[in-house]
């Protein structure tokens, strides 16, 4: 009977470890008016070096295509 109890406890620990990230996300999601990561800006509103470089590269590529 001891092996069944040990297996039960092991399964409880494995299940708790597996579902801990989900529980944390639900906890954060219910913390601030349904915003899991606090006040974030909508996509595209904040300046980004990567976006600026990508826009410049696309413009350069389009310019080279138009010249040919």
N, C-alpha and C positions, 0 to 999 in steps of 0.2 A: 504494500500500500504506500510505502514511502516513495517509490519511484513515480507513482501517479501524482502525488503531491508535488514532488520536485519538478515534474514535467509541467504541471499546472502553473507553478510559480515562474518557470522559465518562459512559458508562453505569455503570461501576463507581462513580464518584463520586455519581451520582444515586441509585443503589441504596443506597449507604452512608448517604446523607442521609435517604432514605426509611425505612430500617429502623433508624436510630439510636435513636428513641424506644422501639421494641420491645426492642432489645438492652438499653437502660438499665433498662426495667421488669423484664426477666428477671434482670438483675444485682441489682437491689434486692430482687426477690422471693426470690432464693436467699440473700440475705445473712443475714437473721435468722429462721430457723425458718419460712419461708414467709409472713412478714409483710412485705409490700412497703413499708409506711410506718411500720415500727416498732411500738411498743406503742400500739394505739389502743383506746379504750373501745367497748364495744358500743353500737349505736345506741339512743338514748333514755335512756342512763344519766347523761349529763352535762347539767347545767343550761344552758339557752340562753335568752337574752333574746327571741329570735324565737319560740321555742316557747311561752314564757310569755305573750307578747303574743297569739299566735294562740289559745291556750287561753282567755284572758280575752275575746277578741273572740267566740269561739264561744259561750262561756257567756252573754255579753251578748245575742247574737243569739237564742239559745234562750230566754232569759228574756223577751225582747220578743215572741217568737212565742207563748209560753205565756200571756202576759197578754191576747193578742187573742182 
